[in-house]
Amino acid sequence: MNPVKPARERIRFWLIAIVIVIIYVWSIQGIHFSSIKETAGEFTVAIFKGLFHPDWGYVYMPEGEDLLRGILDTLAIAILGTFISAVLCVPFAFWAATNMSVRKWISGSGKFVLTFIRTFPELVLAVMFIKAVGPGAYAGVLALGLHSIGMLGKLYSEAIENMDKGPTEALVACGANRLQMLWFAVIPQVLPEFFSFTLYRFEISVRSAAILGIVGAGGIGTPLIFALEARSWPRVGIIILGIIVTVTIIDYISSYLRKKLV
């Protein structure tokens, strides 16, 4: 056994550990810790009381806005946003896939576009669309749809790059054109993964849609921010509980479907 190799591995390990420690120390130094307010304890107790004693009457209110309507609006925003992105990102995915382009700069430009789209968080896009189309669920759908194009396009392109090249090479050898190759060899291979990634993205979109309402983009986030501003902790508790239950159910169903697809 070569004793030089373990020594190099130890040196590399400690160098990486030192760099990580330096990064943590540098990041902590940028945080200015302020003193805890005297009323912090009272507010903490009030918040936990509200969370453990939720306002069950807010679950359904026939006369107006309630938890069920907010959850349904959130699901509708997530479904529409995911559907829009799942359709629009397909051309970007083929554009960014390296095995679908003759030259590297073509796929490289596609990857750059997808990276550029992913740069903007959903909240920033929601604020921009609120200025353009006004507050409400429409702005939330557009924000989720545009942001998800970047993420789904990246996942779709990786699925295309990792597919088996055997069927495509066989069709080319038989004289098939590019459209026939895509329809009979590429699409059947990547479609199950496309559906799986779409379901996974839908899970994330539900969580994101629950937050977009804070900036006025519809969904359950709108009554949540109103309850927080009014310090109505029992209502905050029931809204958070509703979000937890909804996300848990969707995660379970999505995981089951993804196992069946892939």
N, C-alpha and C positions, 0 to 999 in steps of 0.2 A: 504494500500500500504506500502510495506517495504521500509523505508527511507535509509536502508543500501545499497540496490542494486543501486539506482541512484548515491549514493556517490562513490561506487566502479566503476561505469561506467565513472563518471567524472574523477576519478583518473587515470583509464586506458586510457582514451582519452588524458589527458594531458601528461601522460608518453609516449604515442606513438608520440604525437606532439613534445615533447622535443627530443626524439630520432631522429625523422626526421630532425629537425633543426640542431642537432649536426652532422648528416651525411652530410647535405648540407654545413655546415660551414667547415667541415673537407675536403670535396671534393674541395671546392673553394680555400682553402689554398694551395692545390697542384698545382694550375694553376698560372703560372708566367706571369702576364700581362706586355707586353712590350709597349713602347711608339708608338703612331701612326706616320707613316712616313709622310713626308711633301707632297709626291706625291700621297697619298692615295685618296685625293679628286679628282684629275685628273683622276686616274684610275677608280674610281667609276663612274664618269660622262661618261667616254668612254665606260664602260661596259653597262651601262643603255642605252646609245645611240645605241649601237649595238643590244641590246635585243629588243628595240622598233623599230629599223630599220633593220630587218633581211635581209640577202642576199637571195632573192627569186630566183636568178639565180642558186643557188646551189641545188634547189629541184630536178631538173633533168638535167643532163649533159650527152649528148650522147657519148662524147668521153672518159668518165672515171668515177671515183668514185663520187657519189652524195648522197643526202639525202635518196632517195627512195631505192637505193641499200643497204645503211647502215641499214635502218629500216627493210628491208626484211631479211638481214643477222641476225639481232637481233631476229626477230620473228622465224627464222629457228632454231637458237641456243636454244631459249626458248622452242619451240615445241619439239625438239629432246631430250633436257635435261629432260623435264617434262615427256615425254613418257618413257624414260629409267628408271627414278626413279619410275614412277607409276607401272611399271611391276616388277622391282626388289625388291621393298619394300614390296610386298604382303607376301612373306614368313617370312620376319622380323616382319610384323604386327601380324601374327598368332603366331609367336614365343613369342612376347612380351605381347600378350593378356593373362590376368590372368585366364579367363574362358576357355582357350584352353589348359591349361597345368595342369598336375596332381599335380605337386609340385610347390611351389612358387619360388624356386631358378631358375627354368627353365625360367619362364616369367621374373624374375628379371634380369637374364643374357641378355635376349633379349632387355629389356629396357635399360640396360647399353650400349649395342652395339649401339643402336639408339642414345643414348645421346652422346656417343663418336663420332659418325659420325657427329652429329650436332655441335660439338665443333669447327670444322674447318670452318671458313667463306669461302664464294665463292671466294673472292679475293686471299686468301692464297692457296686454292686448284688450282685456275687458274695459279698462279705463279709456283706451283709444277708441274702441267701438262704441262706448257709451257717448263719447263726444260726437261720433259720426251718425249713429242711428238712434240715440237716446237711451235712457235707462230701461232695463227690462230683460226678459229672457232672451230676446233676439240677439242682444249684444253678447250674452253668455254663450249662446250657440256658436256665434261667429268666432269668439275668442277660443273656445275649446276646439272647434273645427280647424282653425288655422294652426294652432299650436300642435295639435295631434298629427297634422300632416308631416311635420318634421320628424317626430318620433316614430310613427308608423312607417313612414317612407324609409327610414334607416333600418328598421327591423325587416321590412319586406325585402329591401335590397340585399340584406345579409342572407335571407332565406333563398333568394335567387342565386346568389353566389355559391351557396353550399349545396345546391341540388346536384343530383347525379347527372353527369354529362353523357352517359351511355345512350339514353333514348334520343337525345338531340343529335348525337353523332350518327346514330342508326338512320334517323329520318333524313339527315343531310346526304348520307350515302345512297339512300333510295331516291334522291332527287327532289325532296320536299323543299318548298320555298320557305322564306323566313316566317311568314304568317302561319303557315301550316306547322312549322316547328314550334312556334309559340303556343299555338292552340292545342296541339296533340302531345307535346312533350314537356313544355315548361309549365303551363297552367295547371295540369293535373298534379304535378309534383308539389308546387308551392301553394296551391289553394288551401289545403288543410292547415298549413302553418300561417297563412294569411288570416284565416278564421280564428286561429288560436291567439295570434297577436292582437287581433281586433277585440276579442273578449277581454284580454288582459288590459288593453288600453281602456276599455269601457269601465273596468274596475277603477282605474285611476281617474277617469273622467267624472265618475260619481263623486269621488272625494273632492276633486277640484270644483265641480259645480256647487257643492255645498259651501265652498268658501267664496265663490265669485259674487254671491249676493251681498257680501260685506261692502263691495264697492258699487252696488246697485245693479248687478247683472242678473237679477232674478234668483229664484230658488230659495232654499231654506235658510241661506245665509242672511237674507234681508231681515226676517223676524229675529234671527239670532243676534244681529248687531243692535237691533232696537231693544231687545231684552237686556243685553249687556249695558247699553247706555242708560237704561232705566233702572239698572241694578235689580232686575226681577229675577233673582237666582233660581226660584222654582221653575220658571219658564225656561231659563237657560238649561236647567237640568233635564227637562223633558225633551228639549230640542236635541241636546247632545245625545241623550239616550236613543232618540229616534234615528239619528245619524248612525250611531254604532250598530243598532239592530239592522238597519237597511244595508249598510256596507258589509256586515257579516253574512247576511243572507245572499247578497250578490256575489261575494267572494266564494262562498260554498258552491253556488250554482255554476259560476264561471269555471271554477277548478274542476268540477265534475264534467262539464262540457269539453274543456280543453283536453282532459285525459281521454275522452272518447274520440276527439278529432285527431290527435297526434299519436 
